[in-house]
Amino acid sequence: MAREGFNEIDYSSIGIRRIGIGVLGYGFMGKVHSNAFLKIPFTYETPPAIPELVAMGGRNKTKLDDTAWRFGYRGVYTDWRRMVEDPRIEIIDNCTPDNLHHAPSIAAAERGKHLICEKPLAMTVQEAKEMLDAVKKAKVKHMCCHNYRFIPAVRLARKLIEEGALGMIYQFRACYLQEVGHDPASPSENVWYATGTKSGVLLGIGCHIIDMARFLVGEIRAVSGMVKTFNPVRRNAAGGEEAVNADEGNIVLVEFENGAIGTLESSGVSTGRKNHHAWEINGSKASLCFDLEDLNHLHVYSAEVPVREIMGFSNVTVTEAYHPLHAVILPQGHNAGWEYGHLHALNHFIDCVVHDRPVEPYGASFEDGYKVQVIMEKIQESSKSGKRIEIRY
């Protein structure tokens, strides 16, 4: 029955196309990506398309249903093989555990689906190469979701580097530190890198700072790494002992092709650190510092300030409309949260699909994911041999 004064919206007249999304995985990342897709229409003044959440995939039907309805999915699949066949889905977003990235992604590419895959791209270099070959053969768009490329402060840093504001880049140092495994008595189930796929810290979070090094400084020529497992045995919740082969900490010396040098460190045993992802770049004209736990700011030092008395690091709040990746829903000067990295990344990918634009250089493609995988393997090789290892793809 019509209500007086109520004017129903004619969605068919809006003129923005809709694009079918299928998200594999209902865990942490599946939820984060679903949230990002939902926010796209009201975050950007002119979104490239309206994401339609067609289906969510997963193995546990009870948990899958409980997650899917909260985000408004039309339905669910408990078999990813059927999900990748769904003609309503244009983009498959693989948010499954690391060991399930390979097969579903290849199958989706073979069926012409555009692909997003969470990082790390795969468990091994061989798997990553097969995934890269599959998307190239299928000629579909592909992105490895290194979301920190899409933090506005990081994008501003990239812009400054591209414009030559730093001059010659000398050094890059980065760390990604968490404390989740610092207590040897913590049950293995509570230590993300020691349970499930047991991927380890290098694969789990070290891949982020390797990608950041490549994104900001350039290709890596050689690595010298140390990889360490401090707690080789942990008790599980039932009281039994479990062997832990996954690394808990690593430190890497890197040499870049442009002559810069750097250090990379990731850890799951850094007591007191919750999600400390920070980096610093030193150049001949300027330096930049960033800390994910203060993600709306970029610290900038310029050696070319005309007044010596005020030289020093400036704390730039990257929230203005003239800054990269400004979200129109937020007034100028209002802080954006961690989830905006994924939001900007997924919007970028949809834009690339809709307008047939390249995902690179600002998005990480499967090519980038593969290269990070090669570097991680060489870090492990260096740690075992005690030698400097050159990177060859």
Stockholm file with secondary structure:
# STOCKHOLM 1.0

chainA/1-393         MAREGFNEIDYSSIGIRRIGIGVLGYGFMGKVHSNAFLKIPFTYETPPAIPELVAMGGRNKTKLDDTAWRFGYRGVYTDWRRMVEDPRIEIIDNCTPDNLHHAPSIAAAERGKHLICEKPLAMTVQEAKEMLDAVKKAKVKHMCCHNYRFIPAVRLARKLIEEGALGMIYQFRACYLQEVGHDPASPSENVWYATGTKSGVLLGIGCHIIDMARFLVGEIRAVSGMVKTFNPVRRNAAGGEEAVNADEGNIVLVEFENGAIGTLESSGVSTGRKNHHAWEINGSKASLCFDLEDLNHLHVYSAEVPVREIMGFSNVTVTEAYHPLHAVILPQGHNAGWEYGHLHALNHFIDCVVHDRPVEPYGASFEDGYKVQVIMEKIQESSKSGKRIEIRY
#=GR chainA/1-393 SS CCCTTCCCCCGGGSCCCEEEEEEECCSHHHHHHHHHHHHHHHHSSSCSCEEEEEEEECSCHHHHHHHHHHHTCSEEESCHHHHTTCTTCSEEEECSCGGGSHHHHHHHHHTTCEEEEESSSCSSHHHHHHHHHHHHHHTCCEEEECGGGGSHHHHHHHHHHHTTTTCSEEEEEEEEECCTTCSTTSCGGGCGGGSTTCCCHIIIIIHHHHHHHHHHTCCEEEEEEEEECSCSEEECTTSCEEECCSCCEEEEEEEETTSCEEEEEEESCCTTCSSEEEEEEEESSEEEEEEGGGTTEEEEEETTCSCGGGCSCEEEECCSTTSTTCCTTSCTTCCCCTTHHHHHHHHHHHHHHHHTCCCTTTSCCHHHHHHHHHHHHHHHHHHHHTSCEECCC
#=GC SS_cons         CCCTTCCCCCGGGSCCCEEEEEEECCSHHHHHHHHHHHHHHHHSSSCSCEEEEEEEECSCHHHHHHHHHHHTCSEEESCHHHHTTCTTCSEEEECSCGGGSHHHHHHHHHTTCEEEEESSSCSSHHHHHHHHHHHHHHTCCEEEECGGGGSHHHHHHHHHHHTTTTCSEEEEEEEEECCTTCSTTSCGGGCGGGSTTCCCHIIIIIHHHHHHHHHHTCCEEEEEEEEECSCSEEECTTSCEEECCSCCEEEEEEEETTSCEEEEEEESCCTTCSSEEEEEEEESSEEEEEEGGGTTEEEEEETTCSCGGGCSCEEEECCSTTSTTCCTTSCTTCCCCTTHHHHHHHHHHHHHHHHTCCCTTTSCCHHHHHHHHHHHHHHHHHHHHTSCEECCC
//
